[in-house]
Amino acid sequence: MKVSVIVPTFNEGRNPLLVADTLLRVLDPMEFEVVFVDDSNDPSSINELEKLSETRPWVRFEHRVGERGLGTAVVRGFELAQGDLIAVMDADMQHPPEVLRAMVREGIAGADIVIPSRFVPGGGDGGLSPFRKLVSWVARMIGRAALQRVRTVSDPTSGFFLVRRTVVEGAPLRPIGWKILMEVLVRGRYESIREIPYQFQPRIAGSSNMSIKEQWNYLRHIARLVATSPQDRRKYVFAAVGVSGVFVNMLVYYTLVRLGLDLWAAAMLSGAVAMFTNFLLNDNITWSDARHAPAFSRLLRYVATAMAGIGINIAVLSLIAHRLGVHYLIANLAGIAAAMVWNFYMNNLWTWRSRRKAMVIPAVSPSAESIES
């Protein structure tokens, strides 16, 4: 398999020369190429890359004018890459090139995505200051809380990873900012992920591109991924549908009572109407991509789940109000919350069966000998 290594650069000086020659030592005699995608505004950095591409046959180089951003640079690198396996790394040597041998080996063995991780046994993030470690931890927690497909990955904000070409080929990648791996994890096409440990290295030259603007771009990126990913926006849409059901229930209940129907009959009918409209909205919006069972079967499962949810609501309310002496309104809210959680997860797992998660293969700490082999 041919290996492409994408290295986005911005005013890196002579760093690309060190990266290219180190990669030659690490990857030779494999068939490989190094693709530098450069956004520099420093003429000397641009000249260094031009000379490098002229003197190293395994190096390719594109300088972008009027466009800047690590994420979009990597996407452009995906378009330029000719390899079957495509790796991404930084130009500042904080991502040790020596780990690429282990990454390539895992890709050849069948992993769709290989992620060197700082947070599995054998890994470490000693190249970061305490403040940067805190920022990185917060970013990881936000991403893992918001996005289902990154939840099982220990280092989803890394800029160091390898993918099979098929993972990104044709995928609608539209990153904002610098966390391109999250874009790949949410929008890519893959079945298995392999994590291997690595030690994040201190920067040997240059300065970090982290800024308040990039942190804001990260939050915008997370929000857009949630909004465009059906499996991640479900819980928010489900909650909105639930609120709409309350209004439908009240409107129908009010109308039936005004028409002279008994209160209990009006309550039963309005509840049934609200349940049916909620089903239609959830079926056509919340889980529109997961309608595998016949419609009538989905409706029966939804009703059964809702009935069980009512039972959970009553049980939690009774327990909290009568046994613990909590105010009845607060107890009811707790019961409603428990029922909502039940309804969402049971509908997600049973009524509408969502796509299975990608398998994350447990990390194994590679020995120095295995990396060099």
C-alpha positions in Angstrom: 0.0 0.0 0.0 1.2 3.5 -0.8 1.3 5.9 2.2 0.6 9.6 1.9 1.6 11.8 4.9 -0.3 15.2 4.9 1.5 18.0 6.8 -0.3 21.3 7.0 2.1 24.2 7.4 2.0 27.9 8.3 5.3 29.9 8.5 7.2 26.8 9.6 10.7 28.0 8.5 13.0 25.0 8.1 10.8 22.6 10.1 9.4 20.9 6.9 13.0 19.9 5.9 13.5 18.1 9.2 10.0 16.4 8.9 10.7 15.3 5.3 14.1 13.8 6.0 12.9 12.1 9.2 9.9 10.6 7.3 12.3 9.2 4.7 14.3 7.5 7.4 11.1 6.2 9.1 9.1 5.0 6.1 11.8 3.8 3.7 11.6 1.4 1.8 7.8 1.7 1.8 6.2 3.5 -1.1 5.2 6.9 0.3 4.8 10.6 -0.3 4.8 13.7 1.9 2.2 16.3 0.9 2.7 19.8 2.4 -0.3 22.1 2.2 0.9 25.5 3.1 -0.9 28.7 4.1 2.3 30.7 4.9 2.6 34.5 4.4 6.3 34.3 5.1 8.3 34.3 1.8 11.2 32.4 3.4 9.0 29.6 4.6 7.4 29.3 1.1 10.9 29.3 -0.5 12.0 26.5 1.8 9.0 24.3 0.8 9.6 25.0 -2.9 13.2 24.0 -2.6 12.2 20.9 -0.6 9.7 19.7 -3.3 12.3 20.3 -6.0 15.1 18.3 -4.3 13.1 15.5 -2.6 11.1 13.3 -5.1 8.8 12.0 -2.4 7.7 15.5 -1.4 4.7 17.4 -3.0 3.8 20.9 -2.1 0.8 23.3 -2.6 0.8 26.8 -1.4 -2.8 28.2 -0.9 -3.5 31.9 -1.5 -6.4 33.6 0.1 -7.3 30.6 2.3 -6.1 29.6 5.8 -7.0 27.0 8.3 -5.6 23.7 9.5 -8.8 21.8 8.9 -9.4 22.9 5.4 -5.7 22.4 4.6 -6.0 18.7 5.6 -9.1 18.3 3.5 -7.2 19.7 0.6 -4.4 17.3 1.4 -6.9 14.4 1.2 -7.8 15.6 -2.3 -4.1 15.7 -3.3 -3.0 12.5 -1.7 -2.4 9.5 -3.9 -1.9 6.9 -1.2 -4.1 4.0 0.0 -3.4 5.0 3.6 -3.4 8.7 4.5 -1.7 10.0 7.6 -1.9 13.5 9.1 0.7 15.1 11.3 2.0 18.5 12.4 5.2 20.0 11.1 6.6 21.0 14.5 7.7 17.4 15.5 5.4 17.3 18.5 3.9 14.2 16.6 6.9 11.8 16.6 7.3 10.5 13.0 8.7 7.2 14.3 5.1 6.2 15.4 4.0 6.2 11.7 5.4 2.7 11.3 3.1 1.3 13.9 0.2 3.4 12.4 0.8 2.0 8.9 1.1 -1.5 10.3 -2.3 -1.2 11.9 -3.8 0.2 8.7 -2.4 -2.7 6.7 -3.8 -5.1 9.3 -7.3 -3.8 8.6 -8.0 -0.8 10.9 -10.0 1.9 9.1 -8.7 4.7 11.4 -5.6 4.6 13.5 -5.2 7.2 16.3 -2.0 7.6 18.3 -3.4 8.5 21.8 -1.9 10.4 24.7 -4.4 8.9 27.0 -4.0 5.1 26.8 -1.4 3.1 28.7 2.0 4.0 27.4 0.9 7.4 26.1 1.6 10.9 27.5 1.1 14.6 26.9 4.3 15.9 28.4 4.8 18.3 25.5 1.9 20.5 26.8 2.0 23.1 29.5 -0.4 22.7 32.5 -2.7 25.4 31.0 -2.7 23.7 27.6 -3.5 20.4 29.2 -6.5 21.9 30.9 -7.7 23.5 27.6 -7.2 20.2 25.8 -9.1 18.3 28.5 -12.1 20.6 28.4 -12.1 20.4 24.6 -12.1 16.6 24.7 -14.9 16.5 27.3 -17.1 18.8 25.3 -16.5 16.8 22.1 -17.2 13.5 23.7 -20.3 14.7 25.5 -21.8 16.2 22.3 -20.8 13.7 19.6 -21.7 10.0 19.9 -19.1 8.8 17.4 -16.2 10.2 19.3 -17.4 9.1 22.7 -15.3 5.9 22.8 -12.2 7.5 21.4 -9.7 8.6 24.1 -8.0 11.3 22.1 -10.5 12.7 19.6 -8.9 16.2 19.4 -5.6 14.9 18.2 -4.1 16.2 15.0 -2.1 12.9 14.5 -4.0 10.0 12.8 -4.1 7.7 9.8 -7.1 6.7 7.7 -7.8 4.4 4.8 -8.6 6.4 1.6 -12.2 5.0 1.6 -12.9 6.7 5.0 -12.7 10.2 3.6 -13.2 9.7 -0.1 -16.5 11.3 -1.0 -17.2 12.2 2.7 -18.8 15.7 3.1 -15.9 17.1 5.2 -16.5 20.8 6.1 -14.3 21.5 9.1 -14.1 24.8 11.1 -10.8 25.5 12.7 -8.2 22.9 13.7 -9.9 19.7 15.0 -10.1 17.8 11.7 -10.1 14.4 13.4 -13.6 15.1 14.9 -14.9 15.9 11.4 -13.5 12.6 10.1 -14.9 10.6 13.0 -18.4 12.1 12.6 -18.7 12.3 8.8 -16.2 9.5 7.6 -17.2 6.0 6.5 -15.5 3.4 8.7 -16.1 0.3 10.8 -13.1 0.0 13.1 -10.8 2.3 15.0 -7.4 1.4 16.4 -5.8 3.4 19.2 -2.0 3.1 19.9 -0.1 5.0 22.5 2.4 7.8 21.8 4.3 10.5 23.7 3.4 14.0 22.7 6.7 15.9 22.3 7.8 19.4 23.3 7.8 21.9 20.4 11.2 22.2 18.8 10.5 25.5 16.9 7.8 27.9 16.1 4.8 28.9 18.3 1.4 27.5 19.0 -1.5 28.6 16.8 -4.0 28.2 19.7 -6.0 31.4 20.3 -9.4 32.5 21.6 -10.6 32.6 18.0 -9.6 29.0 17.5 -11.4 28.0 20.7 -14.5 29.7 19.5 -14.2 28.0 16.1 -14.0 24.7 17.9 -17.3 25.3 19.7 -18.8 26.4 16.4 -17.5 23.2 14.8 -19.0 21.0 17.5 -22.4 22.8 17.1 -22.4 22.3 13.4 -21.5 18.6 13.7 -24.3 18.1 16.1 -26.8 20.0 13.9 -25.9 17.9 10.8 -25.4 14.5 12.5 -28.8 12.7 12.9 -27.5 10.5 15.8 -26.2 13.5 17.7 -29.1 15.9 17.3 -31.7 13.2 18.2 -31.9 14.0 21.9 -32.4 17.7 21.2 -35.1 17.1 18.6 -36.7 14.5 20.8 -37.0 17.0 23.6 -38.5 19.6 21.3 -41.0 17.0 20.0 -41.9 16.3 23.6 -42.6 20.0 24.3 -44.7 20.2 21.2 -46.7 17.2 22.5 -47.5 19.1 25.7 -49.1 21.9 23.6 -51.0 19.5 21.4 -52.3 17.7 24.5 -53.5 20.9 26.1 -55.1 22.2 23.0 -57.0 19.0 22.3 -58.0 18.7 25.9 -59.2 22.3 26.1 -61.2 21.8 22.9 -62.9 18.6 24.0 -63.8 19.9 27.4 -65.4 23.0 25.7 -67.3 20.6 23.5 -68.8 19.0 26.6 -66.8 15.8 26.9 -66.1 14.5 30.4 -62.8 15.4 31.9 -61.5 11.9 32.0 -62.5 11.1 28.4 -61.0 14.4 27.2 -57.8 13.6 29.1 -57.5 10.1 27.5 -58.3 11.3 24.0 -55.9 14.3 24.2 -53.2 12.1 25.5 -53.7 9.6 22.6 -53.6 12.4 20.0 -50.5 13.9 21.5 -48.8 10.5 21.6 -49.7 9.9 17.9 -48.5 13.3 16.8 -45.3 12.8 18.7 -44.8 9.5 17.0 -45.3 11.1 13.5 -42.8 13.9 14.3 -40.2 11.5 15.8 -40.7 9.0 12.9 -40.2 11.7 10.2 -37.7 14.0 11.9 -35.9 12.6 14.9 -35.3 9.1 13.5 -36.0 9.6 9.8 -32.7 7.8 8.9 -33.5 4.7 11.1 -36.9 3.5 10.0 -36.0 -0.1 9.4 -39.1 -1.9 10.8 -42.6 -1.5 9.2 -44.4 1.6 10.2 -47.1 -0.2 12.2 -44.5 -2.1 14.1 -42.7 1.1 14.9 -46.0 2.6 16.2 -46.7 -0.3 18.4 -43.2 -0.2 19.9 -43.5 3.5 20.4 -46.8 3.1 22.3 -45.4 0.3 24.4 -42.3 2.3 25.3 -44.5 5.4 26.2 -46.8 3.2 28.4 -43.7 1.9 30.2 -42.5 5.5 30.5 -45.8 6.5 32.2 -45.3 3.7 34.7 -41.7 4.9 35.4 -43.0 8.4 35.9 -45.5 7.3 38.4 -43.1 5.0 40.2 -40.4 7.7 40.6 -43.0 10.3 41.6 -44.4 8.0 44.3 -41.0 7.0 45.6 -39.7 10.5 45.9 -42.9 12.1 47.2 -44.1 9.5 49.6 -40.8 7.8 50.8 -38.5 10.8 50.7 -41.0 13.6 51.4 -40.1 15.7 48.4 -42.6 18.3 47.2 -45.1 16.8 44.8 -44.3 19.2 42.0 -40.5 18.5 42.2 -41.3 14.8 42.5 -43.4 14.9 39.3 -40.6 16.7 37.4 -38.1 14.0 38.5 -40.6 11.4 37.3 -41.0 13.1 33.9 -37.2 13.4 33.5 -36.8 9.7 34.2 -39.5 8.8 31.8 -38.0 11.0 29.1 -34.6 9.3 29.5 -36.3 5.9 29.3 -38.4 6.9 26.2 -35.4 8.3 24.3 -33.0 5.4 24.9 -35.6 2.7 24.4 -36.9 4.3 21.2 -33.3 4.7 20.0 -32.5 1.1 20.7 -35.8 -0.6 19.9 -38.4 1.4 18.1 -35.9 2.9 15.7 -32.7 0.9 15.6 -29.8 3.3 15.0 -26.7 2.3 13.1 -24.2 0.5 15.2 -21.1 2.3 16.5 -17.7 1.8 15.0 -15.6 -0.7 16.9 -12.7 0.7 18.9 -10.0 -1.9 19.2 -8.2 -1.8 22.6 -4.8 -0.1 22.5 -1.7 -2.2 22.8 1.5 -0.5 23.7 4.0 -1.2 20.9 7.5 -2.0 21.8 10.4 -0.1 20.2 11.3 -3.2 18.2 7.8 -3.5 16.8 7.7 0.1 15.8 11.0 -0.1 13.9 10.1 -3.4 12.2 
